[in-house]
Structure formats: C-alpha cells, structure tokens
Amino acid sequence: MGMLETFEKMLAAGKDNPLLRFSLGSEYFKLGQHASARAHLQAALDFDPGYSAAWKLLGRTLAEAGDLEQAREAYRRGIAAAQEKGDLQAAKEMQVFARRIEKQLPG
C-alpha cells in the first residue's frame, strides 16, 4: 500500500489533523492532482492558519494549476504566517515565489 492510501485510510478512520492533511496534499501534489491537493492543504490551514509549509505548498499547487492570482495570495498569507512564527527561511522562499508570480501577471 502506498503512502496516499495509508493517509486516506487514516483520514477515513477519523484521524484528521493538520499534518495528515498536509501529507495528503503533498501526495496529491506529487501526482499532479491539484484540486485534491488544494482541498487537503486548505483543510490543513483551517486547522492551523500559521502552518507555513502548507501555505508554501498551496501556493505551488495553485501556481501549477495556473491560478496565479490565488497563488500570489497564498504566498502573501504564508509569508505573514511564517514571519509571525519566526520561520524566516520559509518566508524568504515564499517571497521569491511570489515575486516570480508577480512577473507573470499582467500589469
């Protein structure tokens, strides 16, 4: 059984938590299943709005899905969350990703 199936079984068994949702989002992201990745990452952030790794992966997911405006917003919110927690490396990485997206957006 793969990791995705293991995580899905854990969720079905009621073991819902931010790390499980992040892990599910990550697995779906790897498979290119952006809608499922987005849903699980958003669920992780519903549990913990300060989860900077989830913000970062949500931004990547949205960018790869072509939703650049929402990706930029996810990065902005993630930067604020990371800075609030003192996670400066994650904040710096998301600032770089956000700038790349801004260059792709019109105007």
C-alpha positions in Angstrom: 0.0 0.0 0.0 1.3 3.4 -0.9 1.5 6.5 1.3 -1.6 8.0 -0.3 -3.7 5.0 0.5 -2.3 4.9 4.0 -3.1 8.6 4.6 -6.6 8.2 3.1 -7.3 5.3 5.5 -6.1 7.3 8.4 -8.4 10.1 7.4 -11.3 7.7 6.9 -10.7 6.4 10.4 -11.2 9.9 11.9 -7.5 10.8 12.5 -8.0 14.2 10.9 -5.2 16.7 11.8 -3.1 19.4 10.1 -0.1 17.1 9.5 -2.3 14.4 7.9 -4.0 16.9 5.7 -0.6 18.4 4.7 0.7 14.9 3.9 -2.4 14.1 1.8 -2.0 17.5 0.0 1.7 16.7 -0.7 0.9 13.3 -2.1 -1.8 14.6 -4.4 0.5 17.4 -5.5 3.2 14.9 -6.5 0.5 13.1 -8.6 -0.4 16.4 -10.3 -3.9 16.2 -8.8 -4.1 19.9 -8.0 -7.8 20.0 -6.9 -7.4 17.3 -4.3 -4.1 18.7 -3.2 -5.7 22.2 -2.8 -8.6 20.8 -0.8 -6.3 18.9 1.7 -3.9 21.8 2.1 -6.8 24.2 2.7 -8.1 21.8 5.4 -4.6 21.8 7.0 -4.7 25.6 7.1 -8.3 25.5 8.5 -6.7 23.6 11.4 -3.6 25.8 11.7 -3.6 29.1 9.8 0.1 29.5 10.8 1.2 26.3 9.0 3.8 27.9 6.7 4.7 24.7 4.9 1.1 24.2 4.0 0.9 27.8 2.7 4.0 27.3 0.6 2.7 24.1 -1.0 -0.7 25.6 -1.5 1.0 28.4 -3.4 2.9 26.0 -5.6 -0.2 23.9 -6.2 -2.2 26.9 -7.3 0.6 28.2 -9.5 1.0 24.8 -11.2 -2.8 24.7 -11.7 -2.5 28.1 -13.5 -4.3 30.1 -10.8 -1.6 32.8 -10.4 -3.7 35.3 -8.5 -4.7 32.9 -5.8 -1.1 31.5 -5.7 0.2 35.0 -5.0 -2.4 35.5 -2.3 -1.5 32.1 -0.7 2.2 33.2 -0.7 1.3 36.5 0.8 -0.7 34.9 3.6 2.0 32.3 4.1 4.7 35.0 4.3 2.8 36.7 7.1 2.2 33.4 8.9 5.8 32.4 8.6 7.1 35.8 9.8 4.7 35.7 12.8 6.1 32.3 13.8 9.7 33.3 13.2 10.1 30.9 10.3 12.2 33.3 8.3 13.5 30.7 5.8 10.0 29.8 4.7 9.1 33.5 4.5 12.1 34.2 2.2 11.3 31.3 0.0 7.7 32.4 -0.4 8.8 35.9 -1.1 10.9 34.6 -4.0 8.0 32.5 -5.4 5.5 35.5 -5.0 7.9 37.8 -7.0 8.1 35.2 -9.8 4.4 35.1 -10.0 4.0 38.8 -10.0 6.3 39.0 -13.0 3.9 36.6 -14.8 0.8 38.6 -14.0 -0.4 41.4 -16.3 0.0 45.0 -15.2 
